[in-house]
Amino acid sequence: MSDPLVCHVAENDELLAAYRNVHEVWGGDLALEEYLRWRLGSLQHRRARWYVGCLKRQVVTSLGCYPLEFRIAGRIVAGIAIGAVHTRPEFRRRGYAGELMAYAEDDQLARGAVVSLLYSDIDPDYYARMGYRLCPAWQGDIALGPGEPAAGSPSLEPIERDDRDRLLPILSERYDSAHAGLAISIHRDRQYWDYLLQKDPSDRFYGWPGSGEGLLGYVRLRLVDRHAFIQDVALDVAIPPEDDSFWRAVRQTAAVAGADHIGGWLPDTPGGRRYFGLAPRRSQLPMLKSLDQRLAIGDEFLTAAGHFHEIDHV
C-alpha cells in the first residue's frame, strides 16, 4: 500500500524545497541558487500562501494561492488565484496535484474565499475535471508599419513615475468605471494598486487626457526588445465603440517609444480586432471556479473574464 499524500501550508524549509522543484519548469536561464534568491525576494511570490503535498516529508507537489478580490454584481468578494501548480516528474500521473488543489481550495474557502481563478498552460480539460470553467481569452500581436509614427496622429501623454501617486485615484476611477458593467472583474483596492505599481517598475504608463485632471483612458506598456506588450488598459465606457481614436493613439504611442511590434491581452472589441489583430489565446487561459455552492459561475462570468489584464496575472 502506497504512502498517503500529506497536504498542508508550506513551512520555510518546504517552501525552499518547492522552489527548487519548480526551477525545472520556470527557472529560465537562471542557475538554481540565483533562481531561489529571486523567488524568495519576489514581491509577487511573497503575496502567496504556499501549499505542499509531501510523501514521507518530501515535497513532491506544490502550488501558490494568491489573494485576490472580485467584484460580482457590485459586491466585493474574496477569492484566490492559483499559480505555479507543479509535481516532480517522477511523481506525476498519480493525482497528487489534484489532491493538493482540493486541499488548498477547501482551506481557502474556510478563510472566506468564494472564487478561484487560474491560468492554464496545459490542456484545460485537466482543470475542467476539477470544476474549473474555461473562459474565452484573446491576444493581439501586430507589426507597426513603416508609416508609424505618422505625423499629426494622436498619441498618449506619458505618466511619469513621480506623478503616479498623484494620479492613482484617477487611474483607479477609470479602471473601476470601465469594469463596472461586467458580471465579474478583479477588484483593485488601494493596497492592491500599490502592489501593481511596484510590480515590474520599468513599465511605462500613458494617459489619454480628458477635461481638467481627468483621463478618458490609460495604458501600461512593457517594452522588451522593441516589442510593446500591453499590460493594463482602461477606456471610458462613454466612448462610442466606433470611436477608435484611443486604440490608434496606443499604437502611435508605442511607435514613438521605439517599438516595432505591439500586442498583449485585450478584450474582444472592434478596436482590438482592427488595430491589434486579435486571436484566441493558446496559453495562459483563464479558468474560473466557484468555491461556494451558493455562487454559480454562469456564461456571463466566462465572457467577462476576457477583460482580465496581464498585469493581474500571477
VOGU-3710 file (C-alpha; in Angstrom, 3 decimals, decimal comma):
1> msdplvchva> 0,000/0,000/0,000  1,442/3,359/-1,045  2,023/6,157/1,439  -0,707/8,808/1,572  -0,015/12,318/0,356  0,116/14,748/3,288  -1,054/18,252/2,323  -0,529/21,394/4,373  0,667/25,003/4,277  4,373/25,060/3,494
11> endellaayr> 6,867/25,686/6,253  10,046/27,625/5,450  12,196/24,641/4,503  9,342/23,135/2,477  8,855/26,400/0,598  12,505/26,338/-0,395  12,134/22,714/-1,498  9,090/23,654/-3,596  11,037/26,463/-5,251  13,834/24,034/-6,055
21> nvhevwggdl> 11,319/21,678/-7,632  9,701/24,283/-9,882  13,059/25,503/-11,217  12,922/22,802/-13,896  9,824/24,457/-15,398  10,106/28,162/-14,610  13,801/28,642/-13,988  14,525/30,075/-17,413  18,194/30,898/-17,825  18,798/31,376/-14,094
31> aleeylrwrl> 21,058/28,982/-12,208  19,303/27,254/-9,315  20,771/29,352/-6,496  20,123/32,589/-8,372  16,575/31,443/-9,066  15,991/30,678/-5,390  17,203/34,133/-4,375  14,893/35,710/-6,949  11,871/33,704/-5,803  12,479/34,430/-2,122
41> gslqhrrarw> 12,827/38,143/-2,824  9,951/38,426/-5,283  7,224/40,836/-4,207  4,755/38,818/-6,251  5,592/35,424/-4,763  5,678/36,740/-1,196  1,979/37,587/-1,550  1,022/33,940/-1,989  0,139/31,329/0,593  2,083/28,247/-0,472
51> yvgclkrqvv> 0,801/24,700/-0,104  2,747/21,471/-0,420  1,954/17,780/-0,717  4,529/15,508/0,902  5,425/11,835/0,844  7,489/10,853/3,867  8,189/14,572/4,444  9,500/15,001/0,908  7,820/17,797/-1,091  6,518/16,207/-4,283
61> tslgcyplef> 3,848/18,715/-5,332  3,205/22,389/-4,586  1,190/25,470/-5,554  0,623/29,058/-4,538  -2,673/30,768/-3,656  -2,554/34,499/-4,286  -5,142/36,692/-2,542  -7,489/38,382/-4,969  -10,771/40,222/-4,674  -13,521/40,121/-7,263
71> riagrivagi> -16,409/42,445/-7,962  -19,579/40,492/-8,716  -22,813/42,379/-9,373  -21,461/45,376/-7,464  -20,411/43,308/-4,454  -16,781/42,718/-3,417  -15,974/39,089/-2,599  -12,761/37,387/-1,534  -11,064/34,981/-3,879  -7,763/33,475/-4,926
81> aigavhtrpe> -5,629/32,981/-7,983  -3,835/29,637/-8,087  -0,393/29,621/-9,642  2,747/27,523/-10,080  0,987/24,151/-9,807  3,842/21,655/-10,013  4,594/17,992/-9,364  8,043/16,481/-9,534  8,400/14,460/-12,774  8,883/11,094/-11,073
91> frrrgyagel> 5,626/11,523/-9,116  3,337/12,663/-11,922  0,168/10,910/-13,123  -0,762/9,846/-9,608  -3,320/12,586/-8,934  -1,181/14,415/-6,389  -1,657/17,902/-7,854  -5,416/17,408/-7,829  -5,322/16,311/-4,187  -3,310/19,373/-3,242
101> mayaeddqla> -5,593/21,712/-5,178  -8,659/20,299/-3,427  -6,957/20,742/-0,053  -5,924/24,329/-0,842  -9,389/25,234/-2,148  -11,066/23,854/0,994  -8,631/25,758/3,199  -9,184/28,982/1,263  -12,962/28,543/1,397  -12,692/28,232/5,168
111> rgavvsllys> -10,746/31,509/5,130  -13,524/33,259/3,205  -12,567/32,857/-0,475  -15,506/32,085/-2,778  -13,939/32,278/-6,272  -10,797/30,636/-7,654  -9,002/31,755/-10,810  -6,135/30,061/-12,604  -4,365/30,466/-15,932  -3,846/27,156/-17,687
121> didpdyyarm> -0,832/26,408/-19,865  -1,847/22,766/-20,263  -4,911/21,046/-21,672  -7,756/22,895/-19,885  -9,697/19,625/-19,654  -7,355/18,703/-16,776  -8,676/21,573/-14,651  -12,195/21,227/-16,042  -12,348/17,835/-14,326  -11,755/19,712/-11,053
131> gyrlcpawqg> -14,691/22,042/-11,674  -12,973/24,931/-13,458  -14,676/26,555/-16,440  -12,702/27,808/-19,422  -13,105/31,492/-20,301  -12,719/32,918/-23,821  -9,493/34,916/-23,952  -7,854/36,983/-26,666  -4,425/38,247/-27,545  -3,138/40,587/-30,218
141> dialgpgepa> 0,297/40,934/-31,768  0,967/43,052/-34,810  3,860/44,783/-36,520  3,870/48,568/-36,541  4,111/49,625/-40,151  6,732/51,923/-41,679  4,198/54,775/-41,595  4,117/54,761/-37,808  4,592/57,132/-36,131  2,565/59,176/-38,596
151> agspslepie> 2,861/62,936/-38,494  -0,109/64,531/-36,810  -1,523/61,254/-35,433  -2,671/61,388/-31,807  -0,558/59,824/-29,094  -0,960/59,466/-25,354  0,808/61,518/-22,705  3,439/59,822/-20,502  2,580/59,462/-16,827  5,915/59,833/-15,094
161> rddrdrllpi> 6,762/57,744/-12,044  6,588/60,778/-9,741  3,060/61,506/-10,980  1,655/58,029/-10,378  0,782/58,524/-6,721  -0,957/61,773/-7,582  -2,808/60,161/-10,470  -3,597/56,876/-8,708  -7,140/57,928/-7,750  -7,744/58,873/-11,389
171> lserydsaha> -6,335/55,575/-12,710  -8,392/53,676/-10,147  -11,557/55,543/-11,047  -11,018/54,909/-14,753  -10,386/51,190/-14,132  -13,462/50,865/-11,891  -15,805/52,631/-14,298  -14,517/50,644/-17,283  -15,256/47,348/-15,497  -18,390/48,257/-13,554
181> glaisihrdr> -20,782/46,744/-16,085  -19,105/43,327/-16,216  -20,529/40,269/-14,485  -17,174/39,732/-12,772  -13,986/41,766/-12,603  -10,850/41,867/-10,483  -11,307/44,432/-7,741  -8,357/46,707/-7,067  -8,278/48,418/-3,688  -5,538/50,881/-2,718
191> qywdyllqkd> -3,278/48,159/-1,304  -3,558/46,102/-4,478  -2,952/49,163/-6,661  0,195/49,919/-4,633  1,366/46,380/-5,315  0,647/46,681/-9,046  2,596/49,929/-9,281  5,622/48,228/-7,706  5,320/45,169/-9,933  7,694/45,436/-12,894
201> psdrfygwpg> 8,551/49,088/-12,157  10,116/49,651/-15,590  6,656/49,527/-17,232  5,555/52,771/-18,845  2,210/54,437/-18,173  0,393/56,684/-20,643  -2,841/58,618/-20,261  -5,443/59,892/-22,705  -6,335/63,293/-21,271  -9,885/64,389/-20,768
211> sgegllgyvr> -11,195/67,602/-19,293  -9,377/69,019/-16,273  -7,247/66,408/-14,491  -9,353/63,501/-15,676  -8,329/60,732/-18,045  -10,506/59,203/-20,720  -8,205/56,199/-20,791  -4,796/54,851/-19,895  -2,453/52,080/-20,968  0,505/50,385/-19,300
221> lrlvdrhafi> 3,200/49,163/-21,699  6,204/46,912/-21,175  8,939/47,355/-23,781  11,125/44,323/-24,451  13,478/44,317/-27,456  11,394/46,839/-29,432  8,199/44,932/-28,648  5,496/46,767/-26,687  3,352/44,486/-24,521  0,053/45,867/-23,225
231> qdvaldvaip> -0,093/45,026/-19,512  -3,136/47,029/-18,474  -5,630/49,282/-20,205  -8,908/51,036/-19,426  -11,114/53,291/-21,500  -14,081/55,460/-20,569  -17,232/53,424/-21,237  -18,875/56,548/-22,635  -16,556/56,423/-25,661  -18,634/55,003/-28,559
241> peddsfwrav> -17,385/51,640/-29,905  -16,953/53,133/-33,358  -14,574/55,817/-31,996  -11,192/54,153/-32,374  -9,075/57,232/-31,580  -7,758/55,725/-28,360  -6,606/52,485/-29,953  -4,881/54,363/-32,776  -3,220/56,528/-30,145  -1,974/53,422/-28,277
251> rqtaavagad> -0,256/52,185/-31,441  1,154/55,610/-32,146  2,476/55,861/-28,589  4,227/52,510/-28,847  5,844/53,566/-32,119  7,053/56,850/-30,620  8,538/54,851/-27,715  10,636/52,872/-30,224  8,571/49,690/-30,622  8,162/47,946/-33,955
261> higgwlpdtp> 5,570/45,465/-32,633  2,717/45,786/-30,179  0,483/43,182/-28,588  -0,917/41,760/-25,397  -4,076/40,574/-23,696  -7,082/42,562/-24,867  -10,853/42,102/-24,693  -12,637/41,286/-27,925  -13,623/44,746/-29,147  -13,840/46,303/-32,637
271> ggrryfglap> -10,788/48,453/-31,877  -8,827/45,470/-30,609  -9,652/43,404/-33,689  -8,844/46,229/-36,098  -5,630/47,544/-34,598  -4,085/44,567/-32,831  -5,111/41,524/-34,858  -6,875/39,739/-32,009  -6,935/35,944/-31,990  -7,872/33,381/-29,315
281> rrsqlpmlks> -5,101/32,805/-26,784  -3,495/29,377/-26,829  -1,833/29,572/-23,421  -2,389/31,332/-20,097  -6,069/30,527/-20,488  -8,252/31,912/-17,668  -10,434/29,411/-15,856  -12,890/30,136/-13,052  -14,369/28,000/-10,308  -16,841/28,745/-7,554
291> ldqrlaigde> -15,646/27,502/-4,166  -19,045/28,235/-2,622  -22,000/26,212/-3,882  -24,245/29,265/-3,418  -22,382/31,075/-6,222  -22,849/29,762/-9,750  -20,299/30,621/-12,432  -22,507/31,385/-15,415  -21,586/32,048/-19,024  -21,643/35,802/-18,415
301> fltaaghfhe> -18,775/35,327/-15,959  -16,730/33,480/-18,557  -17,215/36,226/-21,139  -16,323/38,939/-18,629  -13,050/37,191/-17,783  -11,851/38,141/-21,259  -11,334/41,608/-19,738  -8,793/40,405/-17,149  -5,449/42,105/-17,689  -1,981/40,607/-17,856
311> idhv> -0,664/42,762/-15,012  -3,065/40,866/-12,694  -1,622/37,508/-13,803  0,138/35,613/-11,022
//
